[in-house]
């Protein structure tokens, strides 16, 4: 795995607390862009090139995570979720509380099944009934390590699963952020191209809203992850996307509640992929939205495309993706931007 990709995946960046990953994105984009700044909202906005056409490329920096809500007298941590996380995956997961006094490892606990009554086992697990164990025996001891309001992330991890299949924390959407860096390194067009690493996507597409208003692009492409359908219990009707079969070109999100990709952008992306023999898949999403949804509604409207990388186990402690899909996302974005710049 590319050391930069590993660093980006493992960095901290819970929604609203993206400072660490924003620092990495700023430093890397400065190597290829003419101007890089962090706006009032915390978005990283990098600009490259000159021309009449303004094109915005967006990938979100933030990841789902947790925040310390309460410390019990016995020293256990009650928490809230930041972003969408399935409660059922939480028991026994390791987390890192990013405390002001230093990182604090914790383990999410719940009542053991051995002690649950039959009616308890029939009920879905809820995060409100869980806690984080940081190895302290009292509130006083715990307060020496963590504070109310500290954020927590799944324990960082990243690496190669097998061949071109890789895994890691916060794949959604750190692989999109990595793609932005690689795209800007290679782009050379007669247009103003803005690479925007957005904040707070997981909690309402907030950073994309403010950044799009600031940039006011003529066209936009959001780069994100999407649900792979090549694991057990997912039918092809639910998702036919497979790892290693190319970048996913999104047509519609959340049955139309998200972005309905502009006809010109849809044709551009598909025609460009075919012309350049870039492997791709088509993604029709019944649930979930991306930054593209909010960017497309900026001011009088922005023709917006969405390119996604099929990923297994999104919003979990560890997700899996294929590097070929990441590469095709980079290649197709570059070629599409070249086409938009020519008009």
C-alpha positions as CSV (number, residue, x, y, z in Angstrom):
1,X,0.0,0.0,0.0
2,X,1.2,3.5,-0.9
3,X,2.5,5.0,2.4
4,X,0.6,8.2,1.7
5,X,-2.7,6.3,1.2
6,X,-2.1,4.5,4.5
7,X,-1.4,7.8,6.3
8,X,-4.6,9.3,4.9
9,X,-6.7,6.3,5.8
10,X,-5.4,6.2,9.4
11,X,-5.6,9.9,10.1
12,X,-8.2,11.3,12.5
13,X,-11.1,13.3,11.1
14,X,-14.5,12.8,12.7
15,X,-17.1,15.2,11.3
16,X,-16.4,18.7,12.6
17,X,-12.9,17.6,13.9
18,X,-11.1,17.2,10.6
19,X,-7.9,19.2,11.5
20,X,-5.5,16.3,11.2
21,X,-6.6,15.0,7.8
22,X,-7.0,18.6,6.6
23,X,-3.4,19.2,7.5
24,X,-2.3,16.2,5.4
25,X,-4.5,17.3,2.5
26,X,-3.3,20.9,2.5
27,X,0.4,19.8,2.6
28,X,-0.1,17.3,-0.3
29,X,-2.2,19.6,-2.5
30,X,0.4,22.4,-2.1
31,X,2.8,20.2,-4.0
32,X,0.8,20.4,-7.2
33,X,-1.6,23.4,-6.9
34,X,-1.2,27.1,-7.3
35,X,-3.1,28.1,-4.2
36,X,-4.3,26.1,-1.2
37,X,-6.3,27.4,1.7
38,X,-8.6,26.3,4.5
39,X,-11.9,28.1,4.6
40,X,-14.0,29.2,7.6
41,X,-15.8,25.9,7.7
42,X,-12.6,23.8,7.6
43,X,-12.8,22.7,3.9
44,X,-9.4,22.5,2.1
45,X,-9.8,24.3,-1.2
46,X,-6.9,23.9,-3.7
47,X,-6.8,25.7,-7.1
48,X,-4.8,24.9,-10.2
49,X,-4.8,26.4,-13.6
50,X,-6.4,29.3,-15.4
51,X,-9.3,29.6,-17.8
52,X,-12.9,30.7,-18.3
53,X,-14.3,27.4,-17.0
54,X,-14.4,26.6,-13.3
55,X,-14.5,22.9,-12.3
56,X,-14.9,21.7,-8.8
57,X,-13.8,18.2,-7.7
58,X,-14.9,17.2,-4.2
59,X,-14.2,14.4,-1.8
60,X,-15.1,14.5,1.9
61,X,-12.4,14.2,4.6
62,X,-14.7,13.4,7.6
63,X,-15.3,9.9,9.0
64,X,-18.0,8.5,11.2
65,X,-17.0,8.3,14.9
66,X,-18.1,9.0,18.5
67,X,-18.1,11.6,21.2
68,X,-17.8,11.2,24.9
69,X,-21.1,12.1,26.6
70,X,-20.9,11.0,30.2
71,X,-18.4,9.3,32.6
72,X,-19.9,7.0,35.1
73,X,-18.8,6.9,38.8
74,X,-17.2,3.5,37.9
75,X,-15.1,5.1,35.2
76,X,-17.0,3.9,32.1
77,X,-17.7,6.1,29.1
78,X,-21.1,6.7,27.6
79,X,-21.0,8.1,24.1
80,X,-23.0,9.3,21.2
81,X,-22.4,8.4,17.5
82,X,-21.3,11.1,15.0
83,X,-22.6,10.0,11.6
84,X,-24.3,6.8,10.6
85,X,-23.0,3.6,12.3
86,X,-24.8,0.3,12.7
87,X,-25.1,-0.4,16.4
88,X,-24.9,-4.1,15.9
89,X,-21.2,-3.9,14.9
90,X,-20.1,-2.0,18.0
91,X,-19.6,-4.5,20.8
92,X,-16.0,-5.4,21.5
93,X,-14.7,-2.9,18.9
94,X,-11.5,-1.0,19.8
95,X,-11.7,2.8,19.7
96,X,-9.2,5.6,20.3
97,X,-10.4,8.6,22.2
98,X,-8.5,11.6,20.9
99,X,-8.3,13.3,24.3
100,X,-6.6,16.6,24.9
101,X,-4.3,14.8,27.3
102,X,-3.3,12.2,24.7
103,X,-4.8,9.2,22.8
104,X,-6.7,6.8,25.0
105,X,-7.5,3.3,23.9
106,X,-10.9,1.9,24.7
107,X,-13.1,-1.1,24.1
108,X,-16.8,-0.9,23.5
109,X,-18.6,-3.1,26.0
110,X,-22.2,-4.3,26.6
111,X,-24.0,-6.9,28.7
112,X,-22.7,-10.4,27.9
113,X,-25.2,-12.7,26.1
114,X,-24.7,-15.3,28.8
115,X,-26.5,-12.9,31.2
116,X,-29.2,-11.8,28.9
117,X,-32.8,-13.0,29.3
118,X,-34.6,-14.5,26.3
119,X,-36.5,-11.3,25.7
120,X,-33.3,-9.3,25.7
121,X,-31.7,-11.4,23.0
122,X,-34.7,-10.7,20.7
123,X,-34.2,-7.0,21.0
124,X,-31.8,-5.1,18.6
125,X,-28.6,-3.9,20.2
126,X,-28.6,-0.1,20.9
127,X,-25.5,2.0,21.4
128,X,-27.2,3.7,24.3
129,X,-26.9,0.5,26.2
130,X,-23.1,0.3,25.5
131,X,-20.1,1.9,27.0
132,X,-16.4,2.4,26.4
133,X,-14.0,0.7,28.9
134,X,-10.7,2.6,29.2
135,X,-9.5,0.6,32.1
136,X,-10.3,3.0,34.9
137,X,-11.9,2.1,38.1
138,X,-13.5,5.4,39.0
139,X,-14.8,8.7,37.5
140,X,-11.9,10.5,39.0
141,X,-9.4,8.2,37.3
142,X,-11.1,8.4,34.0
143,X,-11.3,12.2,34.1
144,X,-7.6,12.3,34.3
145,X,-7.5,10.8,30.8
146,X,-10.6,12.0,29.0
147,X,-13.2,14.8,29.1
148,X,-16.8,15.2,28.1
149,X,-16.8,16.2,24.4
150,X,-13.6,14.3,23.4
151,X,-14.1,12.6,20.0
152,X,-13.2,9.0,19.3
153,X,-12.4,7.0,16.2
154,X,-12.3,3.3,15.3
155,X,-8.8,2.1,16.0
156,X,-6.7,3.1,12.9
157,X,-5.8,0.3,10.5
158,X,-4.8,0.0,6.9
159,X,-3.1,-2.5,4.7
160,X,-3.3,-5.1,1.9
161,X,-5.9,-7.9,2.3
162,X,-4.9,-9.9,-0.8
163,X,-3.3,-8.7,-4.0
164,X,-5.1,-5.5,-5.0
165,X,-7.7,-5.8,-2.3
166,X,-6.9,-3.4,0.5
167,X,-8.5,-2.5,3.8
168,X,-8.6,0.3,6.3
169,X,-10.5,2.6,8.6
170,X,-12.4,5.5,7.1
171,X,-12.1,4.3,3.5
172,X,-15.3,6.4,3.1
173,X,-14.0,8.8,1.8
174,X,-10.3,8.8,2.4
175,X,-9.7,7.0,-0.9
176,X,-11.6,9.9,-2.6
177,X,-9.2,12.3,-0.8
178,X,-6.2,10.3,-2.1
179,X,-7.7,10.4,-5.6
180,X,-8.0,14.2,-5.4
181,X,-4.2,14.4,-4.7
182,X,-3.4,12.1,-7.6
183,X,-5.7,13.9,-10.0
184,X,-4.3,17.3,-9.3
185,X,-0.7,16.0,-9.7
186,X,-1.5,15.0,-13.3
187,X,-4.0,17.6,-14.4
188,X,-2.9,20.2,-17.0
189,X,-5.9,22.0,-18.6
190,X,-7.0,25.4,-19.6
191,X,-9.5,25.8,-16.8
192,X,-9.6,26.7,-13.1
193,X,-9.8,23.4,-11.3
194,X,-10.6,23.3,-7.6
195,X,-9.9,20.2,-5.6
196,X,-12.0,20.5,-2.4
197,X,-11.6,18.2,0.6
198,X,-14.9,18.8,2.3
199,X,-15.8,18.6,6.0
200,X,-18.9,17.3,7.7
201,X,-20.3,15.3,4.8
202,X,-21.4,12.5,7.0
203,X,-23.7,14.7,9.0
204,X,-25.5,16.6,6.3
205,X,-23.2,17.5,3.3
206,X,-22.4,20.7,5.1
207,X,-18.8,21.5,3.9
208,X,-19.8,20.9,0.3
209,X,-22.6,23.5,0.6
210,X,-20.3,26.3,1.8
211,X,-17.4,25.3,-0.5
212,X,-19.6,25.3,-3.6
213,X,-21.0,28.7,-2.7
214,X,-17.4,30.0,-2.4
215,X,-16.1,28.4,-5.6
216,X,-19.2,28.9,-7.6
217,X,-18.2,26.2,-10.2
218,X,-19.5,25.8,-13.7
219,X,-19.2,22.0,-13.4
220,X,-18.5,19.6,-10.6
221,X,-17.6,16.0,-9.9
222,X,-17.9,14.4,-6.5
223,X,-15.6,11.4,-5.8
224,X,-16.9,9.1,-3.0
225,X,-17.4,5.4,-2.1
226,X,-20.5,3.3,-2.7
227,X,-21.9,-0.1,-1.6
228,X,-20.3,-3.1,-3.2
229,X,-22.7,-5.9,-3.9
230,X,-20.3,-8.8,-4.2
231,X,-20.7,-10.2,-0.6
232,X,-23.2,-12.8,0.7
233,X,-26.8,-11.6,1.5
234,X,-26.7,-8.7,-1.0
235,X,-28.7,-9.4,-4.1
236,X,-27.8,-8.0,-7.5
237,X,-31.0,-6.0,-7.5
238,X,-29.7,-4.3,-4.3
239,X,-26.3,-3.7,-5.8
240,X,-24.6,-5.3,-8.8
241,X,-21.3,-3.5,-8.2
242,X,-18.2,-5.6,-7.8
243,X,-14.7,-4.9,-6.6
244,X,-12.1,-4.7,-9.3
245,X,-14.7,-4.0,-12.1
246,X,-13.9,-0.3,-12.4
247,X,-15.1,3.1,-11.1
248,X,-18.9,3.4,-10.6
249,X,-20.6,6.2,-12.5
250,X,-23.6,7.2,-10.5
251,X,-26.9,8.0,-12.3
252,X,-29.2,8.8,-9.3
253,X,-28.9,8.8,-5.5
254,X,-31.5,7.9,-2.9
255,X,-34.2,7.3,-5.5
256,X,-33.9,11.0,-6.5
257,X,-33.7,12.6,-3.1
258,X,-30.0,13.0,-3.7
259,X,-28.4,14.1,-6.9
260,X,-30.0,13.1,-10.2
261,X,-26.9,13.4,-12.4
262,X,-27.2,16.0,-15.1
263,X,-27.7,14.4,-18.6
264,X,-24.7,16.2,-20.1
265,X,-22.5,15.0,-17.2
266,X,-23.8,11.4,-17.4
267,X,-23.1,11.2,-21.1
268,X,-19.7,12.9,-20.8
269,X,-18.6,10.4,-18.1
270,X,-19.8,7.3,-19.9
271,X,-18.6,8.4,-23.4
272,X,-15.2,9.4,-21.9
273,X,-14.8,6.1,-20.2
274,X,-15.7,4.2,-23.4
275,X,-13.4,6.4,-25.6
276,X,-10.4,5.9,-23.3
277,X,-11.2,2.2,-22.5
278,X,-11.6,2.9,-18.8
279,X,-13.5,0.1,-17.1
280,X,-16.6,1.3,-15.3
281,X,-19.8,0.2,-13.7
282,X,-23.2,2.0,-13.4
283,X,-24.6,2.8,-10.0
284,X,-28.2,3.5,-9.4
285,X,-28.6,4.1,-5.6
286,X,-31.8,3.7,-3.6
287,X,-30.2,4.9,-0.4
288,X,-27.4,7.3,0.4
289,X,-26.3,10.6,-0.9
290,X,-22.9,12.3,-1.7
291,X,-21.6,15.9,-1.8
292,X,-22.7,15.9,-5.4
293,X,-26.3,16.3,-4.2
294,X,-25.7,19.6,-2.5
295,X,-23.2,21.0,-5.0
296,X,-25.6,20.4,-7.8
297,X,-28.1,22.8,-6.1
298,X,-25.6,25.6,-5.7
299,X,-27.0,29.0,-6.8
300,X,-28.7,28.6,-10.1
301,X,-27.6,24.9,-10.4
302,X,-24.4,23.1,-11.3
303,X,-24.1,20.2,-13.7
304,X,-22.6,17.6,-11.4
305,X,-21.4,14.1,-11.8
306,X,-20.6,11.5,-9.2
307,X,-17.8,8.9,-9.5
308,X,-17.7,6.3,-6.7
309,X,-15.4,3.4,-5.7
310,X,-17.3,0.3,-4.7
311,X,-16.4,-0.6,-1.1
312,X,-17.3,-3.4,1.3
313,X,-18.4,-2.7,4.9
314,X,-18.8,1.1,4.7
315,X,-19.1,2.9,8.0
316,X,-17.5,0.0,9.8
317,X,-14.2,-0.3,11.7
318,X,-12.6,-1.7,8.6
319,X,-13.7,-1.5,4.9
320,X,-12.4,-3.2,1.8
321,X,-11.7,-1.8,-1.7
322,X,-9.8,-2.6,-4.9
323,X,-7.0,-0.4,-6.1
324,X,-8.0,-0.9,-9.7
325,X,-11.2,0.9,-9.0
326,X,-9.3,3.7,-7.3
327,X,-7.0,4.0,-10.4
328,X,-10.0,4.1,-12.8
329,X,-11.6,6.8,-10.7
330,X,-8.5,8.9,-11.1
331,X,-8.1,8.3,-14.8
332,X,-11.8,9.0,-15.6
333,X,-11.8,12.2,-13.6
334,X,-8.8,13.5,-15.4
335,X,-10.2,12.7,-18.8
336,X,-13.6,14.1,-17.9
337,X,-12.0,17.4,-16.7
338,X,-10.0,17.6,-19.9
339,X,-13.3,17.2,-21.9
340,X,-15.1,19.9,-19.8
341,X,-12.2,22.3,-20.2
342,X,-12.4,22.0,-24.0
343,X,-16.1,22.8,-23.9
